[in-house]
């Protein structure tokens, strides 16, 4: 997350220059910012979901082994 925010901080000035020189490109600058924001939010979600998936798969495997042992 720190890397993403650092890259975005470095891009602020070029994006400002791009937007200030032409009002036509303001839409594309805003679209770039929206896409970049969505990408930044997916990284923490990925970091939360991956361990949860591993935990649930391990739990399911343990339940299957218990069922096999009991049968």
mmCIF file as Biopython writes it, N, C-alpha, C and O atoms, coordinates in Angstrom:
data_model
#
loop_
_atom_site.group_PDB
_atom_site.id
_atom_site.type_symbol
_atom_site.label_atom_id
_atom_site.label_alt_id
_atom_site.label_comp_id
_atom_site.label_asym_id
_atom_site.label_entity_id
_atom_site.label_seq_id
_atom_site.pdbx_PDB_ins_code
_atom_site.Cartn_x
_atom_site.Cartn_y
_atom_site.Cartn_z
_atom_site.occupancy
_atom_site.B_iso_or_equiv
_atom_site.auth_seq_id
_atom_site.auth_asym_id
_atom_site.pdbx_PDB_model_num
ATOM 1   N N  . UNK A ? 1  ? 0.825   -1.186  0.000   1.0 0.0 1  A 1 
ATOM 2   C CA . UNK A ? 1  ? 0.000   0.000   0.000   1.0 0.0 1  A 1 
ATOM 3   C C  . UNK A ? 1  ? 0.867   1.247   0.000   1.0 0.0 1  A 1 
ATOM 4   O O  . UNK A ? 1  ? 0.518   2.241   -0.636  1.0 0.0 1  A 1 
ATOM 5   N N  . UNK A ? 2  ? 1.981   1.208   0.697   1.0 0.0 2  A 1 
ATOM 6   C CA . UNK A ? 2  ? 2.870   2.366   0.734   1.0 0.0 2  A 1 
ATOM 7   C C  . UNK A ? 2  ? 3.468   2.628   -0.643  1.0 0.0 2  A 1 
ATOM 8   O O  . UNK A ? 2  ? 3.645   3.779   -1.041  1.0 0.0 2  A 1 
ATOM 9   N N  . UNK A ? 3  ? 3.777   1.556   -1.365  1.0 0.0 3  A 1 
ATOM 10  C CA . UNK A ? 3  ? 4.328   1.717   -2.704  1.0 0.0 3  A 1 
ATOM 11  C C  . UNK A ? 3  ? 3.311   2.363   -3.626  1.0 0.0 3  A 1 
ATOM 12  O O  . UNK A ? 3  ? 3.657   3.234   -4.424  1.0 0.0 3  A 1 
ATOM 13  N N  . UNK A ? 4  ? 2.075   1.947   -3.524  1.0 0.0 4  A 1 
ATOM 14  C CA . UNK A ? 4  ? 1.027   2.514   -4.367  1.0 0.0 4  A 1 
ATOM 15  C C  . UNK A ? 4  ? 0.836   3.990   -4.070  1.0 0.0 4  A 1 
ATOM 16  O O  . UNK A ? 4  ? 0.717   4.799   -4.991  1.0 0.0 4  A 1 
ATOM 17  N N  . UNK A ? 5  ? 0.807   4.344   -2.808  1.0 0.0 5  A 1 
ATOM 18  C CA . UNK A ? 5  ? 0.635   5.760   -2.468  1.0 0.0 5  A 1 
ATOM 19  C C  . UNK A ? 5  ? 1.858   6.578   -2.864  1.0 0.0 5  A 1 
ATOM 20  O O  . UNK A ? 5  ? 1.723   7.745   -3.229  1.0 0.0 5  A 1 
ATOM 21  N N  . UNK A ? 6  ? 3.045   5.987   -2.799  1.0 0.0 6  A 1 
ATOM 22  C CA . UNK A ? 6  ? 4.248   6.701   -3.222  1.0 0.0 6  A 1 
ATOM 23  C C  . UNK A ? 6  ? 4.232   6.960   -4.723  1.0 0.0 6  A 1 
ATOM 24  O O  . UNK A ? 6  ? 4.589   8.050   -5.171  1.0 0.0 6  A 1 
ATOM 25  N N  . UNK A ? 7  ? 3.822   5.967   -5.496  1.0 0.0 7  A 1 
ATOM 26  C CA . UNK A ? 7  ? 3.735   6.149   -6.946  1.0 0.0 7  A 1 
ATOM 27  C C  . UNK A ? 7  ? 2.693   7.204   -7.279  1.0 0.0 7  A 1 
ATOM 28  O O  . UNK A ? 7  ? 2.918   8.046   -8.148  1.0 0.0 7  A 1 
ATOM 29  N N  . UNK A ? 8  ? 1.571   7.166   -6.603  1.0 0.0 8  A 1 
ATOM 30  C CA . UNK A ? 8  ? 0.526   8.161   -6.855  1.0 0.0 8  A 1 
ATOM 31  C C  . UNK A ? 8  ? 1.009   9.559   -6.486  1.0 0.0 8  A 1 
ATOM 32  O O  . UNK A ? 8  ? 0.682   10.524  -7.176  1.0 0.0 8  A 1 
ATOM 33  N N  . UNK A ? 9  ? 1.777   9.681   -5.414  1.0 0.0 9  A 1 
ATOM 34  C CA . UNK A ? 9  ? 2.325   10.981  -5.027  1.0 0.0 9  A 1 
ATOM 35  C C  . UNK A ? 9  ? 3.283   11.509  -6.086  1.0 0.0 9  A 1 
ATOM 36  O O  . UNK A ? 9  ? 3.303   12.706  -6.371  1.0 0.0 9  A 1 
ATOM 37  N N  . UNK A ? 10 ? 4.067   10.622  -6.661  1.0 0.0 10 A 1 
ATOM 38  C CA . UNK A ? 10 ? 4.980   11.043  -7.723  1.0 0.0 10 A 1 
ATOM 39  C C  . UNK A ? 10 ? 4.234   11.448  -8.990  1.0 0.0 10 A 1 
ATOM 40  O O  . UNK A ? 10 ? 4.733   12.260  -9.769  1.0 0.0 10 A 1 
ATOM 41  N N  . UNK A ? 11 ? 3.056   10.895  -9.200  1.0 0.0 11 A 1 
ATOM 42  C CA . UNK A ? 11 ? 2.280   11.206  -10.399 1.0 0.0 11 A 1 
ATOM 43  C C  . UNK A ? 11 ? 1.406   12.447  -10.248 1.0 0.0 11 A 1 
ATOM 44  O O  . UNK A ? 11 ? 0.825   12.900  -11.234 1.0 0.0 11 A 1 
ATOM 45  N N  . UNK A ? 12 ? 1.293   13.005  -9.062  1.0 0.0 12 A 1 
ATOM 46  C CA . UNK A ? 12 ? 0.398   14.140  -8.863  1.0 0.0 12 A 1 
ATOM 47  C C  . UNK A ? 12 ? 0.790   15.349  -9.700  1.0 0.0 12 A 1 
ATOM 48  O O  . UNK A ? 12 ? -0.067  15.958  -10.341 1.0 0.0 12 A 1 
ATOM 49  N N  . UNK A ? 13 ? 2.062   15.705  -9.706  1.0 0.0 13 A 1 
ATOM 50  C CA . UNK A ? 13 ? 2.477   16.891  -10.455 1.0 0.0 13 A 1 
ATOM 51  C C  . UNK A ? 13 ? 2.308   16.711  -11.959 1.0 0.0 13 A 1 
ATOM 52  O O  . UNK A ? 13 ? 1.752   17.601  -12.603 1.0 0.0 13 A 1 
ATOM 53  N N  . UNK A ? 14 ? 2.760   15.597  -12.558 1.0 0.0 14 A 1 
ATOM 54  C CA . UNK A ? 14 ? 2.506   15.428  -13.997 1.0 0.0 14 A 1 
ATOM 55  C C  . UNK A ? 14 ? 1.019   15.408  -14.345 1.0 0.0 14 A 1 
ATOM 56  O O  . UNK A ? 14 ? 0.623   15.930  -15.387 1.0 0.0 14 A 1 
ATOM 57  N N  . UNK A ? 15 ? 0.193   14.812  -13.487 1.0 0.0 15 A 1 
ATOM 58  C CA . UNK A ? 15 ? -1.246  14.821  -13.739 1.0 0.0 15 A 1 
ATOM 59  C C  . UNK A ? 15 ? -1.812  16.237  -13.652 1.0 0.0 15 A 1 
ATOM 60  O O  . UNK A ? 15 ? -2.698  16.599  -14.426 1.0 0.0 15 A 1 
ATOM 61  N N  . UNK A ? 16 ? -1.311  17.029  -12.725 1.0 0.0 16 A 1 
ATOM 62  C CA . UNK A ? 16 ? -1.756  18.416  -12.611 1.0 0.0 16 A 1 
ATOM 63  C C  . UNK A ? 16 ? -1.372  19.210  -13.857 1.0 0.0 16 A 1 
ATOM 64  O O  . UNK A ? 16 ? -2.180  19.979  -14.377 1.0 0.0 16 A 1 
ATOM 65  N N  . UNK A ? 17 ? -0.155  19.029  -14.332 1.0 0.0 17 A 1 
ATOM 66  C CA . UNK A ? 17 ? 0.295   19.725  -15.549 1.0 0.0 17 A 1 
ATOM 67  C C  . UNK A ? 17 ? -0.534  19.275  -16.739 1.0 0.0 17 A 1 
ATOM 68  O O  . UNK A ? 17 ? -0.947  20.101  -17.553 1.0 0.0 17 A 1 
ATOM 69  N N  . UNK A ? 18 ? -0.782  17.984  -16.852 1.0 0.0 18 A 1 
ATOM 70  C CA . UNK A ? 18 ? -1.577  17.441  -17.961 1.0 0.0 18 A 1 
ATOM 71  C C  . UNK A ? 18 ? -2.984  18.031  -17.951 1.0 0.0 18 A 1 
ATOM 72  O O  . UNK A ? 18 ? -3.520  18.396  -18.997 1.0 0.0 18 A 1 
ATOM 73  N N  . UNK A ? 19 ? -3.571  18.121  -16.770 1.0 0.0 19 A 1 
ATOM 74  C CA . UNK A ? 19 ? -4.937  18.642  -16.662 1.0 0.0 19 A 1 
ATOM 75  C C  . UNK A ? 19 ? -4.992  20.148  -16.894 1.0 0.0 19 A 1 
ATOM 76  O O  . UNK A ? 19 ? -5.953  20.642  -17.484 1.0 0.0 19 A 1 
ATOM 77  N N  . UNK A ? 20 ? -3.983  20.885  -16.445 1.0 0.0 20 A 1 
ATOM 78  C CA . UNK A ? 20 ? -4.031  22.342  -16.562 1.0 0.0 20 A 1 
ATOM 79  C C  . UNK A ? 20 ? -3.776  22.835  -17.983 1.0 0.0 20 A 1 
ATOM 80  O O  . UNK A ? 20 ? -4.222  23.925  -18.341 1.0 0.0 20 A 1 
ATOM 81  N N  . UNK A ? 21 ? -3.072  22.059  -18.795 1.0 0.0 21 A 1 
ATOM 82  C CA . UNK A ? 21 ? -2.780  22.499  -20.160 1.0 0.0 21 A 1 
ATOM 83  C C  . UNK A ? 21 ? -3.953  22.316  -21.107 1.0 0.0 21 A 1 
ATOM 84  O O  . UNK A ? 21 ? -4.059  23.037  -22.099 1.0 0.0 21 A 1 
ATOM 85  N N  . UNK A ? 22 ? -4.818  21.386  -20.827 1.0 0.0 22 A 1 
ATOM 86  C CA . UNK A ? 22 ? -5.934  21.161  -21.732 1.0 0.0 22 A 1 
ATOM 87  C C  . UNK A ? 22 ? -7.158  20.733  -20.938 1.0 0.0 22 A 1 
ATOM 88  O O  . UNK A ? 22 ? -7.098  19.804  -20.132 1.0 0.0 22 A 1 
ATOM 89  N N  . UNK A ? 23 ? -8.255  21.414  -21.172 1.0 0.0 23 A 1 
ATOM 90  C CA . UNK A ? 23 ? -9.488  21.069  -20.466 1.0 0.0 23 A 1 
ATOM 91  C C  . UNK A ? 23 ? -10.144 19.829  -21.064 1.0 0.0 23 A 1 
ATOM 92  O O  . UNK A ? 23 ? -10.983 19.198  -20.420 1.0 0.0 23 A 1 
ATOM 93  N N  . UNK A ? 24 ? -9.768  19.479  -22.284 1.0 0.0 24 A 1 
ATOM 94  C CA . UNK A ? 24 ? -10.318 18.281  -22.918 1.0 0.0 24 A 1 
ATOM 95  C C  . UNK A ? 24 ? -9.800  17.029  -22.212 1.0 0.0 24 A 1 
ATOM 96  O O  . UNK A ? 24 ? -10.526 16.046  -22.065 1.0 0.0 24 A 1 
ATOM 97  N N  . UNK A ? 25 ? -8.551  17.073  -21.781 1.0 0.0 25 A 1 
ATOM 98  C CA . UNK A ? 25 ? -7.931  15.899  -21.165 1.0 0.0 25 A 1 
ATOM 99  C C  . UNK A ? 25 ? -8.278  15.746  -19.685 1.0 0.0 25 A 1 
ATOM 100 O O  . UNK A ? 25 ? -7.865  14.771  -19.057 1.0 0.0 25 A 1 
ATOM 101 N N  . UNK A ? 26 ? -9.020  16.682  -19.123 1.0 0.0 26 A 1 
ATOM 102 C CA . UNK A ? 26 ? -9.371  16.590  -17.700 1.0 0.0 26 A 1 
ATOM 103 C C  . UNK A ? 26 ? -10.169 15.322  -17.411 1.0 0.0 26 A 1 
ATOM 104 O O  . UNK A ? 26 ? -10.005 14.710  -16.355 1.0 0.0 26 A 1 
ATOM 105 N N  . UNK A ? 27 ? -11.029 14.928  -18.344 1.0 0.0 27 A 1 
ATOM 106 C CA . UNK A ? 27 ? -11.804 13.698  -18.169 1.0 0.0 27 A 1 
ATOM 107 C C  . UNK A ? 27 ? -10.882 12.492  -18.065 1.0 0.0 27 A 1 
ATOM 108 O O  . UNK A ? 27 ? -11.083 11.625  -17.215 1.0 0.0 27 A 1 
ATOM 109 N N  . UNK A ? 28 ? -9.866  12.434  -18.931 1.0 0.0 28 A 1 
ATOM 110 C CA . UNK A ? 28 ? -8.968  11.280  -18.931 1.0 0.0 28 A 1 
ATOM 111 C C  . UNK A ? 28 ? -8.075  11.258  -17.692 1.0 0.0 28 A 1 
ATOM 112 O O  . UNK A ? 28 ? -7.729  10.189  -17.189 1.0 0.0 28 A 1 
ATOM 113 N N  . UNK A ? 29 ? -7.710  12.426  -17.208 1.0 0.0 29 A 1 
ATOM 114 C CA . UNK A ? 29 ? -6.940  12.483  -15.960 1.0 0.0 29 A 1 
ATOM 115 C C  . UNK A ? 29 ? -7.783  11.942  -14.811 1.0 0.0 29 A 1 
ATOM 116 O O  . UNK A ? 29 ? -7.296  11.172  -13.983 1.0 0.0 29 A 1 
ATOM 117 N N  . UNK A ? 30 ? -9.042  12.346  -14.766 1.0 0.0 30 A 1 
ATOM 118 C CA . UNK A ? 30 ? -9.934  11.855  -13.712 1.0 0.0 30 A 1 
ATOM 119 C C  . UNK A ? 30 ? -10.182 10.355  -13.843 1.0 0.0 30 A 1 
ATOM 120 O O  . UNK A ? 30 ? -10.242 9.651   -12.835 1.0 0.0 30 A 1 
ATOM 121 N N  . UNK A ? 31 ? -10.325 9.863   -15.063 1.0 0.0 31 A 1 
ATOM 122 C CA . UNK A ? 31 ? -10.508 8.421   -15.262 1.0 0.0 31 A 1 
ATOM 123 C C  . UNK A ? 31 ? -9.265  7.650   -14.812 1.0 0.0 31 A 1 
ATOM 124 O O  . UNK A ? 31 ? -9.379  6.584   -14.208 1.0 0.0 31 A 1 
ATOM 125 N N  . UNK A ? 32 ? -8.085  8.186   -15.105 1.0 0.0 32 A 1 
ATOM 126 C CA . UNK A ? 32 ? -6.843  7.563   -14.659 1.0 0.0 32 A 1 
ATOM 127 C C  . UNK A ? 32 ? -6.812  7.496   -13.134 1.0 0.0 32 A 1 
ATOM 128 O O  . UNK A ? 32 ? -6.435  6.473   -12.563 1.0 0.0 32 A 1 
ATOM 129 N N  . UNK A ? 33 ? -7.207  8.581   -12.479 1.0 0.0 33 A 1 
ATOM 130 C CA . UNK A ? 33 ? -7.220  8.608   -11.011 1.0 0.0 33 A 1 
ATOM 131 C C  . UNK A ? 33 ? -8.220  7.607   -10.441 1.0 0.0 33 A 1 
ATOM 132 O O  . UNK A ? 33 ? -7.944  6.964   -9.429  1.0 0.0 33 A 1 
ATOM 133 N N  . UNK A ? 34 ? -9.374  7.471   -11.078 1.0 0.0 34 A 1 
ATOM 134 C CA . UNK A ? 34 ? -10.383 6.509   -10.615 1.0 0.0 34 A 1 
ATOM 135 C C  . UNK A ? 34 ? -9.858  5.083   -10.740 1.0 0.0 34 A 1 
ATOM 136 O O  . UNK A ? 34 ? -9.988  4.288   -9.809  1.0 0.0 34 A 1 
ATOM 137 N N  . UNK A ? 35 ? -9.269  4.761   -11.879 1.0 0.0 35 A 1 
ATOM 138 C CA . UNK A ? 35 ? -8.729  3.411   -12.091 1.0 0.0 35 A 1 
ATOM 139 C C  . UNK A ? 35 ? -7.606  3.127   -11.102 1.0 0.0 35 A 1 
ATOM 140 O O  . UNK A ? 35 ? -7.537  2.035   -10.537 1.0 0.0 35 A 1 
ATOM 141 N N  . UNK A ? 36 ? -6.740  4.091   -10.895 1.0 0.0 36 A 1 
ATOM 142 C CA . UNK A ? 36 ? -5.631  3.910   -9.972  1.0 0.0 36 A 1 
ATOM 143 C C  . UNK A ? 36 ? -6.136  3.733   -8.538  1.0 0.0 36 A 1 
ATOM 144 O O  . UNK A ? 36 ? -5.566  2.959   -7.769  1.0 0.0 36 A 1 
ATOM 145 N N  . UNK A ? 37 ? -7.196  4.443   -8.180  1.0 0.0 37 A 1 
ATOM 146 C CA . UNK A ? 37 ? -7.786  4.298   -6.847  1.0 0.0 37 A 1 
ATOM 147 C C  . UNK A ? 37 ? -8.390  2.911   -6.666  1.0 0.0 37 A 1 
ATOM 148 O O  . UNK A ? 37 ? -8.242  2.301   -5.607  1.0 0.0 37 A 1 
ATOM 149 N N  . UNK A ? 38 ? -9.067  2.415   -7.690  1.0 0.0 38 A 1 
ATOM 150 C CA . UNK A ? 38 ? -9.643  1.065   -7.619  1.0 0.0 38 A 1 
ATOM 151 C C  . UNK A ? 38 ? -8.544  0.022   -7.459  1.0 0.0 38 A 1 
ATOM 152 O O  . UNK A ? 38 ? -8.687  -0.924  -6.685  1.0 0.0 38 A 1 
ATOM 153 N N  . UNK A ? 39 ? -7.458  0.195   -8.186  1.0 0.0 39 A 1 
ATOM 154 C CA . UNK A ? 39 ? -6.322  -0.732  -8.059  1.0 0.0 39 A 1 
ATOM 155 C C  . UNK A ? 39 ? -5.754  -0.674  -6.647  1.0 0.0 39 A 1 
ATOM 156 O O  . UNK A ? 39 ? -5.394  -1.706  -6.081  1.0 0.0 39 A 1 
ATOM 157 N N  . UNK A ? 40 ? -5.670  0.527   -6.071  1.0 0.0 40 A 1 
ATOM 158 C CA . UNK A ? 40 ? -5.133  0.635   -4.714  1.0 0.0 40 A 1 
ATOM 159 C C  . UNK A ? 40 ? -6.018  -0.027  -3.677  1.0 0.0 40 A 1 
ATOM 160 O O  . UNK A ? 40 ? -5.517  -0.528  -2.671  1.0 0.0 40 A 1 
ATOM 161 N N  . UNK A ? 41 ? -7.329  -0.040  -3.901  1.0 0.0 41 A 1 
ATOM 162 C CA . UNK A ? 41 ? -8.228  -0.685  -2.952  1.0 0.0 41 A 1 
ATOM 163 C C  . UNK A ? 41 ? -8.249  -2.200  -3.108  1.0 0.0 41 A 1 
ATOM 164 O O  . UNK A ? 41 ? -8.598  -2.903  -2.160  1.0 0.0 41 A 1 
ATOM 165 N N  . UNK A ? 42 ? -7.889  -2.715  -4.262  1.0 0.0 42 A 1 
ATOM 166 C CA . UNK A ? 42 ? -7.910  -4.166  -4.437  1.0 0.0 42 A 1 
ATOM 167 C C  . UNK A ? 42 ? -6.748  -4.851  -3.725  1.0 0.0 42 A 1 
ATOM 168 O O  . UNK A ? 42 ? -6.871  -6.012  -3.337  1.0 0.0 42 A 1 
ATOM 169 N N  . UNK A ? 43 ? -5.642  -4.171  -3.547  1.0 0.0 43 A 1 
ATOM 170 C CA . UNK A ? 43 ? -4.498  -4.790  -2.883  1.0 0.0 43 A 1 
ATOM 171 C C  . UNK A ? 43 ? -4.819  -5.176  -1.435  1.0 0.0 43 A 1 
ATOM 172 O O  . UNK A ? 43 ? -4.554  -6.319  -1.065  1.0 0.0 43 A 1 
ATOM 173 N N  . UNK A ? 44 ? -5.370  -4.296  -0.598  1.0 0.0 44 A 1 
ATOM 174 C CA . UNK A ? 44 ? -5.717  -4.734  0.763   1.0 0.0 44 A 1 
ATOM 175 C C  . UNK A ? 44 ? -6.772  -5.836  0.779   1.0 0.0 44 A 1 
ATOM 176 O O  . UNK A ? 44 ? -6.724  -6.729  1.625   1.0 0.0 44 A 1 
ATOM 177 N N  . UNK A ? 45 ? -7.713  -5.780  -0.140  1.0 0.0 45 A 1 
ATOM 178 C CA . UNK A ? 45 ? -8.715  -6.846  -0.203  1.0 0.0 45 A 1 
ATOM 179 C C  . UNK A ? 45 ? -8.059  -8.183  -0.525  1.0 0.0 45 A 1 
ATOM 180 O O  . UNK A ? 45 ? -8.423  -9.211  0.046   1.0 0.0 45 A 1 
ATOM 181 N N  . UNK A ? 46 ? -7.106  -8.167  -1.426  1.0 0.0 46 A 1 
ATOM 182 C CA . UNK A ? 46 ? -6.379  -9.389  -1.761  1.0 0.0 46 A 1 
ATOM 183 C C  . UNK A ? 46 ? -5.632  -9.913  -0.534  1.0 0.0 46 A 1 
ATOM 184 O O  . UNK A ? 46 ? -5.615  -11.117 -0.278  1.0 0.0 46 A 1 
ATOM 185 N N  . UNK A ? 47 ? -5.021  -9.007  0.217   1.0 0.0 47 A 1 
ATOM 186 C CA . UNK A ? 47 ? -4.267  -9.417  1.402   1.0 0.0 47 A 1 
ATOM 187 C C  . UNK A ? 47 ? -5.170  -9.973  2.497   1.0 0.0 47 A 1 
ATOM 188 O O  . UNK A ? 47 ? -4.724  -10.779 3.313   1.0 0.0 47 A 1 
ATOM 189 N N  . UNK A ? 48 ? -6.415  -9.560  2.527   1.0 0.0 48 A 1 
ATOM 190 C CA . UNK A ? 48 ? -7.368  -10.086 3.513   1.0 0.0 48 A 1 
ATOM 191 C C  . UNK A ? 48 ? -7.945  -11.417 3.051   1.0 0.0 48 A 1 
ATOM 192 O O  . UNK A ? 48 ? -8.093  -12.340 3.852   1.0 0.0 48 A 1 
ATOM 193 N N  . UNK A ? 49 ? -8.271  -11.523 1.774   1.0 0.0 49 A 1 
ATOM 194 C CA . UNK A ? 49 ? -8.972  -12.695 1.256   1.0 0.0 49 A 1 
ATOM 195 C C  . UNK A ? 49 ? -8.061  -13.916 1.153   1.0 0.0 49 A 1 
ATOM 196 O O  . UNK A ? 49 ? -8.508  -15.030 1.427   1.0 0.0 49 A 1 
ATOM 197 N N  . UNK A ? 50 ? -6.810  -13.742 0.768   1.0 0.0 50 A 1 
ATOM 198 C CA . UNK A ? 50 ? -5.913  -14.879 0.561   1.0 0.0 50 A 1 
ATOM 199 C C  . UNK A ? 50 ? -5.716  -15.722 1.823   1.0 0.0 50 A 1 
ATOM 200 O O  . UNK A ? 50 ? -5.893  -16.938 1.748   1.0 0.0 50 A 1 
ATOM 201 N N  . UNK A ? 51 ? -5.361  -15.147 2.977   1.0 0.0 51 A 1 
ATOM 202 C CA . UNK A ? 51 ? -5.237  -15.995 4.175   1.0 0.0 51 A 1 
ATOM 203 C C  . UNK A ? 51 ? -6.564  -16.623 4.596   1.0 0.0 51 A 1 
ATOM 204 O O  . UNK A ? 51 ? -6.589  -17.740 5.115   1.0 0.0 51 A 1 
ATOM 205 N N  . UNK A ? 52 ? -7.656  -15.911 4.375   1.0 0.0 52 A 1 
ATOM 206 C CA . UNK A ? 52 ? -8.968  -16.451 4.711   1.0 0.0 52 A 1 
ATOM 207 C C  . UNK A ? 52 ? -9.280  -17.678 3.860   1.0 0.0 52 A 1 
ATOM 208 O O  . UNK A ? 52 ? -9.812  -18.666 4.366   1.0 0.0 52 A 1 
ATOM 209 N N  . UNK A ? 53 ? -8.954  -17.621 2.582   1.0 0.0 53 A 1 
ATOM 210 C CA . UNK A ? 53 ? -9.165  -18.780 1.709   1.0 0.0 53 A 1 
ATOM 211 C C  . UNK A ? 53 ? -8.315  -19.963 2.158   1.0 0.0 53 A 1 
ATOM 212 O O  . UNK A ? 53 ? -8.794  -21.096 2.197   1.0 0.0 53 A 1 
ATOM 213 N N  . UNK A ? 54 ? -7.062  -19.703 2.494   1.0 0.0 54 A 1 
ATOM 214 C CA . UNK A ? 54 ? -6.189  -20.784 2.955   1.0 0.0 54 A 1 
ATOM 215 C C  . UNK A ? 54 ? -6.730  -21.415 4.238   1.0 0.0 54 A 1 
ATOM 216 O O  . UNK A ? 54 ? -6.703  -22.635 4.397   1.0 0.0 54 A 1 
ATOM 217 N N  . UNK A ? 55 ? -7.217  -20.581 5.143   1.0 0.0 55 A 1 
ATOM 218 C CA . UNK A ? 55 ? -7.779  -21.090 6.394   1.0 0.0 55 A 1 
ATOM 219 C C  . UNK A ? 55 ? -9.005  -21.958 6.127   1.0 0.0 55 A 1 
ATOM 220 O O  . UNK A ? 55 ? -9.140  -23.040 6.700   1.0 0.0 55 A 1 
ATOM 221 N N  . UNK A ? 56 ? -9.889  -21.489 5.265   1.0 0.0 56 A 1 
ATOM 222 C CA . UNK A ? 56 ? -11.107 -22.252 4.977   1.0 0.0 56 A 1 
ATOM 223 C C  . UNK A ? 56 ? -10.801 -23.560 4.257   1.0 0.0 56 A 1 
ATOM 224 O O  . UNK A ? 56 ? -11.444 -24.574 4.528   1.0 0.0 56 A 1 
ATOM 225 N N  . UNK A ? 57 ? -9.835  -23.556 3.348   1.0 0.0 57 A 1 
ATOM 226 C CA . UNK A ? 57 ? -9.454  -24.796 2.665   1.0 0.0 57 A 1 
ATOM 227 C C  . UNK A ? 57 ? -8.843  -25.796 3.645   1.0 0.0 57 A 1 
ATOM 228 O O  . UNK A ? 57 ? -9.124  -26.993 3.577   1.0 0.0 57 A 1 
ATOM 229 N N  . UNK A ? 58 ? -8.008  -25.299 4.551   1.0 0.0 58 A 1 
ATOM 230 C CA . UNK A ? 58 ? -7.403  -26.177 5.549   1.0 0.0 58 A 1 
ATOM 231 C C  . UNK A ? 58 ? -8.477  -26.759 6.468   1.0 0.0 58 A 1 
ATOM 232 O O  . UNK A ? 58 ? -8.437  -27.942 6.807   1.0 0.0 58 A 1 
ATOM 233 N N  . UNK A ? 59 ? -9.418  -25.937 6.863   1.0 0.0 59 A 1 
ATOM 234 C CA . UNK A ? 59 ? -10.512 -26.396 7.725   1.0 0.0 59 A 1 
ATOM 235 C C  . UNK A ? 59 ? -11.365 -27.445 7.022   1.0 0.0 59 A 1 
ATOM 236 O O  . UNK A ? 59 ? -11.749 -28.445 7.629   1.0 0.0 59 A 1 
ATOM 237 N N  . UNK A ? 60 ? -11.658 -27.222 5.757   1.0 0.0 60 A 1 
ATOM 238 C CA . UNK A ? 60 ? -12.441 -28.190 4.985   1.0 0.0 60 A 1 
ATOM 239 C C  . UNK A ? 60 ? -11.691 -29.514 4.853   1.0 0.0 60 A 1 
ATOM 240 O O  . UNK A ? 60 ? -12.290 -30.585 4.947   1.0 0.0 60 A 1 
ATOM 241 N N  . UNK A ? 61 ? -10.390 -29.434 4.636   1.0 0.0 61 A 1 
ATOM 242 C CA . UNK A ? 61 ? -9.584  -30.651 4.522   1.0 0.0 61 A 1 
ATOM 243 C C  . UNK A ? 61 ? -9.573  -31.415 5.842   1.0 0.0 61 A 1 
ATOM 244 O O  . UNK A ? 61 ? -9.654  -32.644 5.842   1.0 0.0 61 A 1 
ATOM 245 N N  . UNK A ? 62 ? -9.475  -30.712 6.961   1.0 0.0 62 A 1 
ATOM 246 C CA . UNK A ? 62 ? -9.500  -31.365 8.269   1.0 0.0 62 A 1 
ATOM 247 C C  . UNK A ? 62 ? -10.842 -32.042 8.525   1.0 0.0 62 A 1 
ATOM 248 O O  . UNK A ? 62 ? -10.893 -33.139 9.081   1.0 0.0 62 A 1 
ATOM 249 N N  . UNK A ? 63 ? -11.923 -31.390 8.121   1.0 0.0 63 A 1 
ATOM 250 C CA . UNK A ? 63 ? -13.246 -31.998 8.288   1.0 0.0 63 A 1 
ATOM 251 C C  . UNK A ? 63 ? -13.390 -33.256 7.436   1.0 0.0 63 A 1 
ATOM 252 O O  . UNK A ? 63 ? -13.994 -34.234 7.875   1.0 0.0 63 A 1 
ATOM 253 N N  . UNK A ? 64 ? -12.847 -33.238 6.233   1.0 0.0 64 A 1 
ATOM 254 C CA . UNK A ? 64 ? -12.907 -34.418 5.366   1.0 0.0 64 A 1 
ATOM 255 C C  . UNK A ? 64 ? -12.116 -35.574 5.961   1.0 0.0 64 A 1 
ATOM 256 O O  . UNK A ? 64 ? -12.548 -36.725 5.888   1.0 0.0 64 A 1 
ATOM 257 N N  . UNK A ? 65 ? -10.968 -35.280 6.544   1.0 0.0 65 A 1 
ATOM 258 C CA . UNK A ? 65 ? -10.176 -36.356 7.153   1.0 0.0 65 A 1 
ATOM 259 C C  . UNK A ? 65 ? -10.884 -36.929 8.380   1.0 0.0 65 A 1 
ATOM 260 O O  . UNK A ? 65 ? -10.805 -38.133 8.627   1.0 0.0 65 A 1 
ATOM 261 N N  . UNK A ? 66 ? -11.570 -36.091 9.148   1.0 0.0 66 A 1 
ATOM 262 C CA . UNK A ? 66 ? -12.325 -36.584 10.306  1.0 0.0 66 A 1 
ATOM 263 C C  . UNK A ? 66 ? -13.475 -37.479 9.865   1.0 0.0 66 A 1 
ATOM 264 O O  . UNK A ? 66 ? -13.756 -38.491 10.508  1.0 0.0 66 A 1 
ATOM 265 N N  . UNK A ? 67 ? -14.137 -37.116 8.783   1.0 0.0 67 A 1 
ATOM 266 C CA . UNK A ? 67 ? -15.248 -37.923 8.273   1.0 0.0 67 A 1 
ATOM 267 C C  . UNK A ? 67 ? -14.725 -39.264 7.782   1.0 0.0 67 A 1 
ATOM 268 O O  . UNK A ? 67 ? -15.363 -40.292 8.012   1.0 0.0 67 A 1 
ATOM 269 N N  . UNK A ? 68 ? -13.584 -39.278 7.114   1.0 0.0 68 A 1 
ATOM 270 C CA . UNK A ? 68 ? -13.008 -40.530 6.606   1.0 0.0 68 A 1 
ATOM 271 C C  . UNK A ? 68 ? -12.591 -41.442 7.753   1.0 0.0 68 A 1 
ATOM 272 O O  . UNK A ? 68 ? -12.761 -42.659 7.676   1.0 0.0 68 A 1 
ATOM 273 N N  . UNK A ? 69 ? -12.049 -40.858 8.811   1.0 0.0 69 A 1 
ATOM 274 C CA . UNK A ? 69 ? -11.609 -41.649 9.956   1.0 0.0 69 A 1 
ATOM 275 C C  . UNK A ? 69 ? -12.819 -42.253 10.670  1.0 0.0 69 A 1 
ATOM 276 O O  . UNK A ? 69 ? -12.755 -43.396 11.123  1.0 0.0 69 A 1 
ATOM 277 N N  . UNK A ? 70 ? -13.890 -41.523 10.775  1.0 0.0 70 A 1 
ATOM 278 C CA . UNK A ? 70 ? -15.091 -42.002 11.469  1.0 0.0 70 A 1 
ATOM 279 C C  . UNK A ? 70 ? -15.836 -43.071 10.671  1.0 0.0 70 A 1 
ATOM 280 O O  . UNK A ? 70 ? -16.547 -43.885 11.261  1.0 0.0 70 A 1 
ATOM 281 N N  . UNK A ? 71 ? -15.695 -43.088 9.375   1.0 0.0 71 A 1 
ATOM 282 C CA . UNK A ? 71 ? -16.413 -44.080 8.559   1.0 0.0 71 A 1 
ATOM 283 C C  . UNK A ? 71 ? -15.701 -45.350 8.567   1.0 0.0 71 A 1 
ATOM 284 O O  . UNK A ? 71 ? -16.146 -46.311 7.939   1.0 0.0 71 A 1 
#
